[in-house]
């Protein structure tokens, strides 16, 4: 049995309060990883196309206000 399978089995046994706590913790960890990936992609120039697109839309006058 893999470590992930073992963890899944243990998670299924958690009482509701502990399950909710784990879900919150996992969600925070997921967002932290996502933030780090976005920062890395931005630093590497992988998101520059988004800035170019926004500037092009602004130049055309089609940029929408949020």
C-alpha positions as CSV (number, residue, x, y, z in Angstrom):
1,X,0.0,0.0,0.0
2,X,1.4,3.4,-0.9
3,X,1.9,6.2,1.6
4,X,-0.9,8.2,-0.1
5,X,-3.3,5.2,0.3
6,X,-2.3,4.9,4.0
7,X,-3.0,8.6,4.5
8,X,-6.4,8.4,2.7
9,X,-7.4,5.6,5.0
10,X,-6.3,7.6,8.1
11,X,-8.1,10.7,6.8
12,X,-11.3,8.7,6.4
13,X,-11.2,7.8,10.1
14,X,-10.8,11.4,11.3
15,X,-13.6,13.0,13.4
16,X,-15.4,15.8,11.6
17,X,-13.5,18.6,13.5
18,X,-10.1,17.2,12.7
19,X,-11.1,16.5,9.1
20,X,-12.1,20.2,8.7
21,X,-8.8,21.3,10.3
22,X,-6.9,19.1,7.8
23,X,-8.9,20.5,4.9
24,X,-8.1,24.1,5.9
25,X,-4.4,23.2,6.3
26,X,-4.2,21.5,2.9
27,X,-6.0,24.4,1.3
28,X,-3.5,26.9,2.8
29,X,-0.6,24.7,1.6
30,X,-2.1,24.4,-1.9
31,X,-2.4,28.2,-2.1
32,X,1.2,28.7,-0.9
33,X,2.5,26.4,-3.6
34,X,0.3,28.2,-6.2
35,X,1.7,31.6,-5.1
36,X,5.2,30.3,-5.3
37,X,4.6,28.9,-8.8
38,X,3.1,32.2,-10.0
39,X,6.0,34.1,-8.5
40,X,8.5,31.8,-10.3
41,X,6.6,32.0,-13.6
42,X,6.4,35.8,-13.3
43,X,10.2,36.1,-12.6
44,X,10.9,33.8,-15.5
45,X,8.8,36.0,-17.9
46,X,6.2,33.3,-18.5
47,X,3.4,35.7,-17.7
48,X,4.6,38.7,-19.7
49,X,2.1,37.9,-22.4
50,X,-0.7,38.9,-20.0
51,X,0.8,42.3,-19.6
52,X,1.2,42.6,-23.4
53,X,-2.4,41.6,-23.9
54,X,-3.7,44.1,-21.4
55,X,-1.6,46.9,-22.9
56,X,-2.9,46.0,-26.4
57,X,-6.5,46.0,-25.2
58,X,-6.0,49.3,-23.5
59,X,-4.5,50.8,-26.7
60,X,-7.5,49.6,-28.6
61,X,-9.8,51.1,-26.0
62,X,-11.4,47.7,-25.3
63,X,-10.0,47.2,-21.8
64,X,-12.9,46.6,-19.4
65,X,-13.0,48.1,-15.9
66,X,-13.3,45.6,-13.1
